[in-house]
Amino acid sequence: MTEQPSLIEYPCEFPIKIMGRAQKGFIQTVLNIVRNHAPDFEETALEVKTSKNGNYLSVTCTICAISRAQLDALYQELHDHPMIMLVF
């Protein structure tokens, strides 16, 4: 199977939204995973929102994406982590 060409032009600013339960260490875990794949990511670019009842957190990280392989690996590691419920 051949890989489809990317519709994204790299490098580019690329927002990734990560959701999970509001628990100790969630934000730091997300930050660590994102920095594994985008070492230049600045914590100040992290946006955090809490759900209405405070049970869930939504974290948006806008990275400078340099390739599809980088994004694929980042999404996979985020998806595989047990603290993370959704990635989009």
ABEGO torsion letter per residue (X at the ends): XBBBBBABBOBBBBBBBBBBBBBBGAAAAAAAAAAAABAABBAAABBBBBBAAGABBBBBBBBBBABAAAAAAAAAAAAABAABABBX
